[in-house]
C-alpha cells in the first residue's frame, strides 16, 4: 500500500476539446507527439478528471487524450443503449483514429470496464491496462430493499405496471439512476447488471489495479477478486486515505504509475 500526498487542487487549467469520430466523441489532447495514453472516465464524470495527471505526463513528454464517453461531458449520448461492451464498440474506431498504438489504457470506474473490454478484444492496440475503482465484478449480494427486488421480479413478469415500477425506481434506485434520463438511464441499468469475468480471463496485456483503500463505491475487495481471475502479468496497489475518485484525489500517484508503463 502507498500513502499519497494530499489531494491535488485543480485550478486555472485550460481545456481544449477536439472532436473525434465525426463528432460522436470529444476529448482533451495533452502534450505533443504520438499519443501514448488514453484516459477513460467514470459514470457521470468527464475526461477533465484526468487533467492534472495528463498535464504532468505532458511535462514529461508523454502525449495523451482524455475522452468524454458518449452521453457525458461534450460527447452526445449513444443512439441506442448498451453497457461497457457497447461503449467499447463506440470507442474502438476513435482509438484507431487517434493513432496506431499501442496505448496505455487508463480507466476509472465505468471507464475501467470499457477499458477492460477494449484490452480483451484488441490486445494488439494496448501496451498496458490501468484500472481504478472499476466495477469489474457484480457484488455477490444485493443491497436493494426486499420490496424493490420483489417489485422488479413482478415487473419482469408483467404483474407490476411500468408506471408503478418507475415510482419504485425513483424511491429505491441509486442517485445515479434518479439523475439519469432517456437512453442514459437504460445504459446505466444495463451496465450495473454486467460482469466481466470473461474479459478478465482473456486479458493478455499487463494489468495494474490501482485502488483507493477508502473506496466505498467499488471496494478494494472487487480488485482483489478481479486479480484472482487474471492470468496475465498484473499488480494490485492500494492508496491509503483515497476514495473512489482517485484520478482527482491522487493525480500525481496516478501519473507516476502510468508514466512507468509508457
ABEGO torsion letter per residue (X at the ends): XBBBBBBBBBBGBBBBBBBBGGGABBBBBBEBEBBABBBBBBBGBBAAAAAAAAAAAAAAGBBBBBBBBBGBEABBBBABBEBAAAAAAAAAAAAAAAEAOBBBBBBBEAAAAAAAAAAAABAAABABBBBBGBBABBBABBABBAAAAAAAAAAAAGABBAAAAAAAAAAABBAAAAABBEAAAAAAAAAAABBAAAAAAABABBBBBBBBAABAABBAAAAAAAAAABABBBBBBBBBGBBABAAAABAAAAAAAAAAAX
